[in-house]
């Protein structure tokens, strides 16, 4: 029987995960298909229930469902519990297990960004969606001492900070209002900037004005593209990186969870490059700003 893995989101038409995962299944001789399921929130419960049948190996979960799906699975892994977000589902018989492979994906990206330098201890994070939760959890477990979160809607950032209250008890984790002067002041004090919003995904704009980016920052944009933020930061003398490594390694981790086999990383990376050449982009964020919501969601793939 051909087994099925599905990406559940709304919408999912521009997913990059499909080509990457299907190529990996085929290369490893696994009789499985990777399908894109566009399901609005009202259908999420019945969709998750379908996964309990024998034909399914598991699933990826993307926007806007990563947090909604948490109470619908039977067990959460440590990273999924810590973040309050699920992006991968595996099965134990008919029981569903929620994982968050964005977390190990982010750690790979952060390590590559930092390189041979000593790991910094201060960061600014833009956004408070599922991707931002993985980033903040990763920074906490990497022993960062000060992490400031900005979101267009302050209450969402405050909610995320409250979620991490216990695990962040050893450090300063704060939400601040999205004002240019406050962001500028915090960037001057930090070493790492992570964009986990969708600003710059479908339009050539940046969440941060070029003139307030200090030199020598380490800048990671979870959008899978050379965004205006990254171009501006590079011009300012910063080290920059897009979302490719996080996307690749969260997908590789999910593949291994479903199959028990090592992921063919080089092949998956090549398939991502092909999709990128075809114009697809990915974001680990949430729609940001008036008029962006539908378009940003359509082009975002936060499963992967």
Residue frames as qw, qx, qy, qz and C-alpha x, y, z in Angstrom:
[[0.000, 0.886, 0.463, 0.000, 0.00, 0.00, 0.00],
 [0.352, 0.478, -0.035, 0.804, 1.25, 3.44, -0.91],
 [0.358, -0.590, -0.503, 0.520, 1.44, 5.47, 2.30],
 [0.140, 0.815, 0.269, 0.495, 0.48, 9.12, 2.42],
 [0.390, -0.376, -0.289, 0.790, 2.07, 12.18, 4.03],
 [0.128, 0.810, 0.451, 0.352, 0.13, 15.43, 3.84],
 [0.244, 0.021, -0.195, 0.950, 0.93, 19.09, 4.37],
 [0.136, -0.742, -0.657, -0.014, -2.01, 20.70, 6.17],
 [0.218, -0.285, -0.107, 0.927, -2.32, 24.47, 5.89],
 [0.250, 0.787, 0.564, 0.033, -4.45, 27.27, 4.48],
 [0.878, 0.424, -0.082, -0.208, -3.43, 27.86, 1.78],
 [0.701, -0.416, 0.515, 0.266, -0.62, 25.52, 0.69],
 [0.759, 0.633, 0.152, -0.006, -0.46, 25.99, -3.08],
 [0.373, 0.838, -0.354, 0.180, 3.03, 27.49, -3.01],
 [0.785, -0.547, 0.289, 0.016, 4.64, 24.93, -0.72],
 [0.303, 0.699, -0.646, -0.047, 8.30, 24.12, -1.23],
 [0.509, -0.354, 0.750, -0.229, 8.09, 21.00, 0.92],
 [0.883, 0.290, 0.223, -0.293, 6.30, 18.91, -1.70],
 [0.689, 0.632, -0.354, 0.027, 9.14, 18.68, -4.22],
 [0.008, -0.633, 0.708, -0.314, 11.74, 18.20, -1.48],
 [0.601, -0.213, 0.672, -0.377, 9.92, 15.40, 0.36],
 [0.896, 0.343, 0.132, -0.250, 8.64, 13.51, -2.68],
 [0.547, 0.666, -0.502, 0.078, 12.14, 13.41, -4.16],
 [0.180, -0.506, 0.767, -0.351, 13.46, 12.05, -0.87],
 [0.800, 0.019, 0.477, -0.363, 10.80, 9.31, -0.71],
 [0.840, 0.518, -0.094, -0.134, 11.54, 8.30, -4.29],
 [0.332, 0.699, -0.610, 0.170, 15.30, 8.29, -3.84],
 [0.266, -0.379, 0.801, -0.380, 15.10, 6.09, -0.74],
 [0.330, -0.043, -0.896, -0.294, 12.68, 3.65, -2.36],
 [0.149, 0.243, 0.723, -0.629, 9.83, 4.51, 0.03],
 [0.035, -0.436, -0.757, -0.485, 6.37, 3.91, -1.41],
 [0.118, -0.648, -0.508, 0.555, 4.82, 7.17, -0.23],
 [0.228, 0.642, 0.363, 0.635, 3.22, 10.30, -1.66],
 [0.214, -0.333, -0.332, 0.856, 3.43, 13.83, -0.30],
 [0.051, 0.654, 0.632, 0.413, 0.18, 15.72, -0.77],
 [0.042, 0.090, -0.182, 0.978, -0.86, 19.33, -0.21],
 [0.187, -0.605, -0.774, -0.027, -4.09, 19.70, 1.77],
 [0.041, -0.293, 0.044, -0.954, -5.60, 23.16, 1.87],
 [0.402, -0.539, -0.740, 0.014, -7.84, 23.10, 4.94],
 [0.153, -0.661, 0.064, -0.732, -9.36, 26.15, 6.66],
 [0.075, -0.294, 0.724, -0.619, -9.40, 26.19, 10.48],
 [0.716, -0.063, 0.207, -0.664, -13.03, 25.02, 10.64],
 [0.919, 0.201, -0.276, -0.195, -12.00, 21.71, 8.99],
 [0.161, 0.628, -0.719, 0.251, -8.84, 21.13, 11.02],
 [0.580, -0.281, 0.644, -0.412, -10.33, 18.75, 13.59],
 [0.907, 0.257, 0.251, -0.220, -11.81, 16.34, 11.04],
 [0.592, 0.694, -0.406, 0.043, -8.62, 16.59, 8.96],
 [0.086, -0.572, 0.760, -0.298, -6.40, 15.56, 11.85],
 [0.762, -0.075, 0.524, -0.372, -8.79, 12.68, 12.66],
 [0.848, 0.483, -0.133, -0.176, -8.23, 11.28, 9.14],
 [0.258, 0.686, -0.668, 0.129, -4.53, 10.81, 9.90],
 [0.560, -0.355, 0.669, -0.336, -5.36, 8.01, 12.35],
 [0.932, 0.272, 0.120, -0.209, -6.14, 5.57, 9.51],
 [0.825, -0.239, 0.389, 0.332, -3.48, 3.13, 8.33],
 [0.672, 0.604, 0.228, 0.363, -2.84, 4.77, 4.98],
 [0.068, 0.952, -0.126, 0.272, -1.09, 7.78, 6.55],
 [0.714, 0.097, -0.382, 0.579, 2.56, 7.92, 7.63],
 [0.335, -0.531, -0.331, 0.705, 2.12, 11.37, 9.12],
 [0.224, 0.879, 0.351, 0.233, 1.86, 15.02, 8.23],
 [0.339, 0.049, -0.128, 0.931, 3.39, 18.46, 8.16],
 [0.080, -0.833, -0.529, 0.139, 1.45, 21.38, 9.59],
 [0.356, 0.163, 0.096, 0.915, 1.85, 24.94, 8.37],
 [0.127, 0.171, 0.250, -0.945, 0.18, 28.33, 8.80],
 [0.210, -0.611, 0.286, -0.708, -2.29, 29.02, 10.28],
 [0.861, -0.296, -0.303, -0.282, -2.57, 25.70, 12.15],
 [0.528, 0.328, -0.665, 0.414, 0.69, 25.15, 14.05],
 [0.120, -0.199, 0.618, -0.751, -0.68, 26.25, 17.40],
 [0.714, -0.051, -0.003, -0.698, -4.29, 25.14, 16.81],
 [0.802, 0.132, -0.559, -0.166, -3.26, 21.53, 16.24],
 [0.081, 0.421, -0.760, 0.489, -1.54, 21.13, 19.63],
 [0.531, -0.118, 0.597, -0.589, -4.62, 19.91, 21.56],
 [0.836, 0.283, -0.109, -0.458, -5.62, 17.59, 18.69],
 [0.608, 0.372, -0.697, 0.077, -2.68, 15.20, 19.00],
 [0.849, -0.424, -0.308, -0.064, -2.20, 12.53, 21.69],
 [0.738, -0.486, 0.001, 0.469, 1.35, 13.35, 22.71],
 [0.265, 0.948, -0.151, 0.092, 3.81, 16.22, 22.29],
 [0.793, 0.120, -0.244, 0.546, 7.58, 15.88, 22.09],
 [0.465, -0.532, -0.245, 0.664, 9.70, 18.14, 24.25],
 [0.197, -0.060, 0.255, 0.945, 10.28, 20.77, 21.55],
 [0.197, -0.485, -0.611, -0.594, 6.59, 20.81, 20.57],
 [0.462, -0.693, -0.528, 0.166, 5.50, 21.17, 24.19],
 [0.440, -0.410, -0.106, 0.792, 8.09, 23.87, 24.86],
 [0.081, 0.016, 0.347, 0.934, 7.12, 25.95, 21.83],
 [0.405, 0.448, 0.535, -0.590, 3.37, 25.33, 21.96],
 [0.546, 0.595, -0.240, -0.539, 3.51, 24.67, 18.21],
 [0.734, -0.015, 0.668, 0.118, 3.54, 21.54, 16.02],
 [0.379, 0.636, -0.370, -0.561, 4.85, 21.37, 12.47],
 [0.417, 0.268, -0.841, -0.216, 5.25, 17.59, 12.08],
 [0.781, -0.204, 0.315, -0.499, 2.97, 14.70, 13.08],
 [0.293, 0.269, -0.911, -0.107, 4.03, 11.06, 13.34],
 [0.802, -0.239, -0.192, -0.513, 2.05, 8.00, 14.41],
 [0.084, -0.263, 0.918, -0.283, 2.24, 5.36, 17.12],
 [0.161, 0.385, 0.908, -0.044, -0.47, 2.99, 15.93],
 [0.048, 0.752, 0.539, 0.376, -3.54, 5.22, 15.80],
 [0.376, -0.800, -0.194, 0.425, -2.05, 7.71, 18.26],
 [0.454, 0.786, 0.051, 0.417, -0.71, 10.98, 16.88],
 [0.632, -0.473, -0.094, 0.606, 2.56, 12.51, 18.10],
 [0.236, 0.961, 0.091, 0.113, 3.26, 16.22, 17.60],
 [0.724, -0.167, 0.058, 0.666, 6.84, 17.34, 16.90],
 [0.150, 0.971, -0.001, -0.187, 8.48, 20.68, 16.19],
 [0.822, 0.070, 0.215, 0.522, 11.33, 20.15, 13.74],
 [0.218, 0.906, 0.024, 0.361, 11.61, 23.92, 13.21],
 [0.528, -0.821, 0.216, 0.022, 13.65, 23.96, 16.43],
 [0.756, -0.253, 0.420, 0.433, 16.54, 21.74, 15.24],
 [0.551, 0.621, 0.330, 0.448, 16.28, 23.46, 11.85],
 [0.061, -0.977, 0.025, -0.201, 16.77, 26.84, 13.50],
 [0.660, -0.648, 0.308, 0.223, 19.74, 25.57, 15.52],
 [0.748, 0.159, 0.393, 0.511, 21.52, 24.48, 12.31],
 [0.304, 0.816, 0.225, 0.437, 20.83, 27.90, 10.76],
 [0.346, -0.931, 0.100, -0.061, 22.03, 29.76, 13.85],
 [0.766, -0.399, 0.347, 0.366, 25.23, 27.71, 14.06],
 [0.640, 0.389, 0.363, 0.554, 26.00, 28.42, 10.41],
 [0.071, 0.931, 0.150, 0.326, 25.27, 32.13, 10.83],
 [0.505, -0.838, 0.199, 0.059, 27.53, 32.45, 13.87],
 [0.695, 0.580, -0.388, 0.174, 30.30, 30.39, 12.26],
 [0.717, 0.059, -0.492, 0.490, 33.53, 30.22, 14.22],
 [0.107, -0.547, 0.253, -0.791, 32.68, 33.15, 16.47],
 [0.017, -0.096, -0.833, 0.544, 31.64, 32.63, 20.07],
 [0.127, -0.588, -0.753, -0.266, 27.86, 32.15, 20.33],
 [0.077, -0.409, 0.086, -0.905, 26.28, 35.54, 21.13],
 [0.152, -0.303, -0.827, 0.448, 23.98, 36.03, 24.10],
 [0.235, 0.497, 0.301, -0.780, 21.63, 38.81, 22.92],
 [0.166, 0.231, 0.776, 0.563, 19.03, 38.73, 20.15],
 [0.403, 0.304, 0.153, -0.849, 16.07, 40.64, 18.69],
 [0.217, 0.235, 0.921, 0.222, 13.24, 38.58, 17.20],
 [0.359, 0.164, -0.119, -0.911, 10.60, 40.06, 14.88],
 [0.621, -0.068, -0.597, -0.503, 7.29, 38.18, 14.92],
 [0.400, -0.255, 0.698, -0.536, 5.36, 35.91, 17.27],
 [0.853, 0.151, -0.202, -0.457, 3.95, 33.12, 15.09],
 [0.990, -0.124, 0.069, 0.010, 4.97, 29.48, 14.94],
 [0.726, 0.462, -0.207, 0.466, 8.36, 30.23, 13.43],
 [0.044, -0.725, 0.335, -0.600, 9.13, 32.84, 16.08],
 [0.808, -0.482, 0.189, -0.280, 8.24, 30.35, 18.81],
 [0.959, 0.093, -0.045, 0.263, 10.82, 27.90, 17.44],
 [0.428, 0.631, -0.237, 0.602, 13.39, 30.70, 17.26],
 [0.355, -0.710, 0.289, -0.535, 12.80, 31.89, 20.83],
 [0.934, -0.318, 0.134, -0.089, 12.92, 28.35, 22.21],
 [0.851, 0.317, -0.116, 0.403, 16.15, 27.76, 20.29],
 [0.180, 0.702, -0.284, 0.628, 17.69, 30.94, 21.71],
 [0.649, -0.615, 0.228, -0.386, 16.63, 30.00, 25.25],
 [0.976, -0.159, 0.130, 0.073, 18.20, 26.55, 24.96],
 [0.701, 0.457, -0.133, 0.531, 21.35, 28.05, 23.44],
 [0.556, -0.496, -0.332, 0.579, 21.74, 30.01, 26.72],
 [0.159, 0.561, 0.146, 0.799, 21.02, 33.47, 25.33],
 [0.276, -0.296, -0.576, 0.710, 20.70, 35.97, 28.17],
 [0.198, 0.511, 0.226, -0.805, 18.57, 38.71, 26.57],
 [0.171, 0.281, 0.784, 0.526, 15.94, 38.27, 23.85],
 [0.241, 0.400, 0.230, -0.854, 13.60, 41.11, 22.84],
 [0.280, 0.381, 0.837, 0.275, 10.49, 40.29, 20.78],
 [0.221, 0.327, -0.023, -0.919, 8.71, 42.81, 18.55],
 [0.203, 0.389, 0.862, 0.253, 5.37, 42.18, 16.88],
 [0.097, -0.349, -0.316, -0.877, 2.94, 44.52, 15.12],
 [0.638, -0.565, -0.272, -0.447, 0.32, 43.37, 17.63],
 [0.003, -0.565, 0.653, -0.504, 2.01, 43.72, 21.00],
 [0.750, -0.270, 0.359, -0.485, -0.44, 41.43, 22.81],
 [0.958, 0.224, -0.171, -0.054, 0.66, 38.51, 20.63],
 [0.476, 0.524, -0.549, 0.443, 4.30, 39.07, 21.49],
 [0.341, -0.470, 0.522, -0.625, 3.36, 39.38, 25.16],
 [0.923, -0.078, 0.098, -0.365, 1.42, 36.13, 24.95],
 [0.850, 0.341, -0.365, 0.169, 4.43, 34.33, 23.49],
 [0.163, 0.546, -0.580, 0.582, 6.76, 35.73, 26.16],
 [0.632, -0.353, 0.379, -0.576, 4.33, 34.58, 28.84],
 [0.966, 0.108, -0.162, -0.168, 4.27, 31.09, 27.31],
 [0.732, 0.345, -0.440, 0.390, 8.05, 30.83, 27.76],
 [0.340, -0.820, 0.191, -0.418, 8.00, 32.32, 31.27],
 [0.854, -0.465, 0.234, -0.011, 9.22, 29.24, 33.13],
 [0.888, 0.160, 0.137, 0.408, 11.88, 28.10, 30.65],
 [0.394, 0.659, -0.032, 0.640, 13.15, 31.70, 30.32],
 [0.543, -0.820, -0.181, 0.006, 13.32, 32.34, 34.06],
 [0.735, -0.340, 0.083, 0.581, 17.13, 32.51, 33.94],
 [0.388, 0.121, 0.342, 0.847, 17.19, 35.30, 31.35],
 [0.213, 0.489, 0.184, -0.826, 15.56, 38.52, 30.16],
 [0.154, 0.305, 0.800, 0.492, 12.82, 37.77, 27.62],
 [0.128, 0.524, 0.354, -0.764, 10.63, 40.78, 26.87],
 [0.340, 0.619, 0.605, 0.369, 8.03, 41.97, 24.38],
 [0.154, -0.444, -0.066, 0.880, 8.28, 45.58, 23.26],
 [0.465, 0.739, 0.317, -0.369, 6.06, 47.87, 21.14],
 [0.660, 0.302, 0.433, 0.535, 6.84, 47.98, 17.42],
 [0.085, 0.982, 0.041, -0.163, 8.19, 51.53, 17.23],
 [0.711, 0.593, -0.175, 0.335, 11.15, 52.42, 15.04],
 [0.026, -0.788, 0.432, -0.439, 12.99, 54.26, 17.80],
 [0.756, -0.434, 0.428, -0.239, 12.63, 51.33, 20.21],
 [0.957, 0.238, 0.106, 0.127, 13.77, 48.81, 17.58],
 [0.465, 0.748, -0.285, 0.378, 16.75, 51.04, 16.75],
 [0.328, -0.719, 0.481, -0.380, 17.76, 51.24, 20.42],
 [0.885, -0.223, 0.388, -0.128, 17.53, 47.46, 20.84],
 [0.865, 0.464, -0.032, 0.191, 19.44, 46.70, 17.63],
 [0.194, 0.814, -0.409, 0.363, 22.29, 48.86, 18.93],
 [0.476, -0.561, 0.581, -0.348, 22.53, 46.59, 21.98],
 [0.919, 0.016, 0.347, -0.185, 22.17, 43.20, 20.32],
 [0.247, -0.456, 0.754, 0.403, 24.24, 40.75, 18.25],
 [0.149, 0.168, 0.921, 0.318, 21.57, 38.70, 16.44],
 [0.466, 0.277, 0.094, -0.835, 18.46, 39.81, 14.52],
 [0.184, 0.151, 0.949, 0.204, 15.92, 37.22, 13.34],
 [0.453, 0.126, -0.124, -0.874, 13.00, 38.13, 11.10],
 [0.127, 0.168, 0.977, -0.035, 10.19, 35.63, 11.68],
 [0.441, 0.565, 0.324, -0.617, 7.48, 37.76, 10.04],
 [0.638, 0.431, 0.569, 0.291, 6.36, 37.64, 6.40],
 [0.130, 0.935, -0.019, -0.329, 7.37, 41.25, 5.76],
 [0.005, -0.653, 0.637, 0.409, 9.41, 41.14, 2.56],
 [0.552, 0.062, 0.829, 0.060, 7.88, 37.90, 1.32],
 [0.467, 0.592, 0.628, 0.191, 5.59, 39.22, -1.39],
 [0.222, 0.960, 0.065, 0.156, 6.75, 42.83, -1.64],
 [0.668, 0.280, -0.265, 0.637, 10.22, 44.33, -1.64],
 [0.265, -0.803, 0.131, -0.518, 10.00, 45.94, 1.77],
 [0.489, 0.159, -0.714, 0.476, 11.84, 45.42, 5.02],
 [0.530, -0.695, -0.485, 0.013, 10.57, 45.25, 8.59],
 [0.533, -0.640, -0.051, 0.551, 13.52, 47.41, 9.63],
 [0.340, 0.938, -0.050, -0.052, 14.58, 50.69, 7.94],
 [0.821, 0.340, -0.184, 0.420, 18.05, 50.39, 6.43],
 [0.155, 0.727, -0.280, 0.607, 19.36, 53.43, 8.29],
 [0.578, -0.627, 0.319, -0.413, 18.85, 51.87, 11.74],
 [0.991, -0.010, -0.099, 0.089, 20.72, 48.62, 11.04],
 [0.301, -0.838, 0.440, 0.113, 24.08, 48.74, 12.82],
 [0.552, 0.538, -0.633, -0.075, 27.16, 47.09, 11.30],
 [0.168, 0.334, -0.892, 0.256, 28.36, 43.65, 12.40],
 [0.716, -0.056, 0.383, -0.581, 24.94, 42.26, 13.27],
 [0.092, -0.035, 0.971, 0.219, 24.21, 38.61, 12.51],
 [0.530, 0.234, 0.087, -0.810, 20.94, 38.72, 10.55],
 [0.137, 0.099, 0.971, 0.169, 18.75, 35.69, 9.78],
 [0.534, 0.162, -0.046, -0.828, 15.58, 36.10, 7.72],
 [0.525, 0.045, 0.838, -0.145, 13.36, 33.01, 7.80],
 [0.667, 0.641, 0.083, -0.369, 12.00, 33.97, 4.39],
 [0.762, -0.041, 0.523, 0.380, 13.59, 31.76, 1.77],
 [0.473, 0.781, 0.238, 0.331, 14.74, 34.63, -0.44],
 [0.481, -0.002, -0.113, 0.869, 17.32, 37.42, -0.63],
 [0.087, -0.849, -0.521, 0.014, 15.00, 39.95, 0.96],
 [0.143, 0.845, -0.039, 0.514, 15.41, 43.70, 1.23],
 [0.631, -0.754, 0.162, -0.088, 16.25, 43.23, 4.91],
 [0.877, -0.182, 0.245, 0.371, 19.16, 40.97, 4.01],
 [0.566, 0.569, 0.142, 0.579, 20.38, 43.26, 1.22],
 [0.141, -0.904, 0.057, -0.401, 20.23, 46.31, 3.50],
 [0.751, -0.627, 0.201, 0.043, 21.97, 44.47, 6.33],
 [0.852, 0.100, 0.195, 0.476, 24.71, 43.24, 4.03],
 [0.339, 0.743, 0.061, 0.573, 25.27, 46.80, 2.79],
 [0.390, -0.861, 0.123, -0.303, 25.57, 47.91, 6.43],
 [0.200, 0.587, -0.742, 0.254, 28.38, 45.41, 7.02],
 [0.719, -0.256, 0.475, -0.439, 26.34, 42.61, 8.63],
 [0.014, -0.152, 0.972, 0.180, 26.60, 38.84, 8.18],
 [0.642, 0.140, 0.091, -0.749, 23.34, 37.60, 6.64],
 [0.055, -0.029, 0.988, 0.143, 21.53, 34.35, 5.90],
 [0.578, -0.079, -0.245, -0.775, 18.11, 33.45, 4.49],
 [0.736, -0.215, 0.403, -0.499, 15.74, 30.66, 5.54],
 [0.720, 0.345, -0.550, -0.245, 17.09, 27.89, 3.31],
 [0.285, 0.274, -0.867, 0.303, 19.02, 25.96, 5.96],
 [0.385, -0.020, 0.625, -0.678, 16.19, 26.05, 8.49],
 [0.768, 0.268, -0.055, -0.579, 13.70, 24.93, 5.85],
 [0.625, 0.377, -0.677, -0.094, 15.98, 22.15, 4.62],
 [0.201, 0.224, -0.864, 0.403, 16.89, 20.77, 8.02],
 [0.529, 0.022, 0.500, -0.685, 13.40, 20.89, 9.50],
 [0.804, 0.303, -0.214, -0.465, 12.27, 18.95, 6.42],
 [0.505, 0.364, -0.777, 0.094, 15.11, 16.45, 6.77],
 [0.155, -0.163, 0.782, -0.581, 14.23, 15.91, 10.44],
 [0.705, 0.153, 0.230, -0.653, 10.59, 15.31, 9.53],
 [0.724, 0.368, -0.517, -0.270, 11.58, 12.79, 6.82],
 [0.288, 0.282, -0.863, 0.303, 13.60, 10.80, 9.34],
 [0.397, -0.036, 0.609, -0.686, 10.74, 10.84, 11.86],
 [0.784, 0.246, -0.001, -0.569, 8.30, 9.41, 9.29],
 [0.821, 0.395, -0.390, -0.134, 10.62, 6.83, 7.75],
 [0.828, -0.495, 0.235, 0.119, 13.31, 5.97, 10.30],
 [0.803, 0.270, 0.173, 0.503, 15.90, 6.60, 7.56],
 [0.329, -0.469, 0.080, 0.816, 18.56, 9.30, 7.21],
 [0.435, 0.820, 0.242, -0.282, 17.37, 12.07, 4.93],
 [0.689, 0.266, 0.300, 0.604, 19.12, 12.55, 1.56],
 [0.166, -0.773, -0.156, 0.592, 20.13, 16.11, 2.42],
 [0.204, -0.314, 0.475, 0.796, 22.00, 16.90, -0.82],
 [0.062, 0.368, 0.798, 0.474, 19.08, 15.80, -2.98],
 [0.110, -0.786, -0.582, 0.178, 16.57, 17.71, -0.87],
 [0.206, -0.660, 0.049, 0.720, 18.71, 20.84, -1.08],
 [0.164, -0.055, 0.647, 0.743, 18.94, 20.47, -4.86],
 [0.009, -0.575, -0.775, -0.262, 15.15, 20.20, -5.12],
 [0.166, -0.808, -0.341, 0.450, 14.75, 23.32, -3.00],
 [0.218, -0.441, 0.332, 0.805, 17.14, 25.15, -5.29],
 [0.105, 0.260, 0.766, 0.578, 15.06, 24.08, -8.30],
 [0.097, -0.759, -0.644, 0.025, 11.89, 25.37, -6.66],
 [0.241, -0.718, -0.072, 0.649, 13.65, 28.60, -5.77],
 [0.199, -0.164, 0.544, 0.798, 14.78, 29.03, -9.38],
 [0.004, -0.477, -0.780, -0.405, 11.13, 28.60, -10.34],
 [0.121, -0.503, -0.074, -0.853, 10.22, 31.59, -8.22],
 [0.669, -0.584, -0.440, -0.134, 8.87, 29.96, -5.06],
 [0.112, 0.509, -0.505, 0.688, 9.79, 31.43, -1.71],
 [0.623, -0.427, -0.652, 0.063, 9.20, 30.37, 1.85],
 [0.109, -0.598, 0.307, -0.732, 8.64, 32.17, 5.14],
 [0.465, -0.310, -0.763, 0.324, 8.53, 31.08, 8.74],
 [0.010, -0.038, -0.267, 0.963, 6.28, 33.89, 9.79],
 [0.189, 0.615, 0.722, -0.254, 2.83, 35.31, 9.76],
 [0.270, 0.693, 0.396, 0.538, 1.09, 37.75, 7.42],
 [0.367, -0.470, -0.252, 0.762, 2.09, 41.27, 8.34],
 [0.008, -0.297, 0.125, 0.947, 0.46, 44.55, 7.51],
 [0.570, 0.520, 0.361, -0.523, -2.74, 45.55, 5.72],
 [0.640, 0.640, -0.231, -0.358, -3.15, 44.03, 2.29],
 [0.182, 0.532, -0.826, -0.035, -0.41, 41.47, 2.85],
 [0.618, -0.211, 0.645, -0.396, -2.39, 38.86, 4.71],
 [0.897, 0.303, 0.234, -0.221, -3.80, 36.79, 1.87],
 [0.641, 0.684, -0.344, 0.045, -0.78, 37.09, -0.41],
 [0.056, -0.634, 0.720, -0.277, 1.72, 36.43, 2.32],
 [0.733, -0.131, 0.590, -0.311, -0.16, 33.37, 3.49],
 [0.873, 0.453, 0.052, -0.173, -0.37, 32.06, -0.04],
 [0.584, 0.662, -0.434, 0.181, 3.37, 32.26, -0.59],
 [0.262, -0.622, 0.644, -0.361, 4.44, 31.18, 2.87],
 [0.862, -0.010, -0.500, -0.085, 5.37, 27.65, 3.78],
 [0.232, -0.666, 0.539, -0.460, 6.05, 27.22, 7.43],
 [0.976, -0.164, -0.040, -0.139, 6.00, 23.49, 7.58],
 [0.630, 0.028, 0.543, 0.554, 8.69, 23.72, 5.77]]
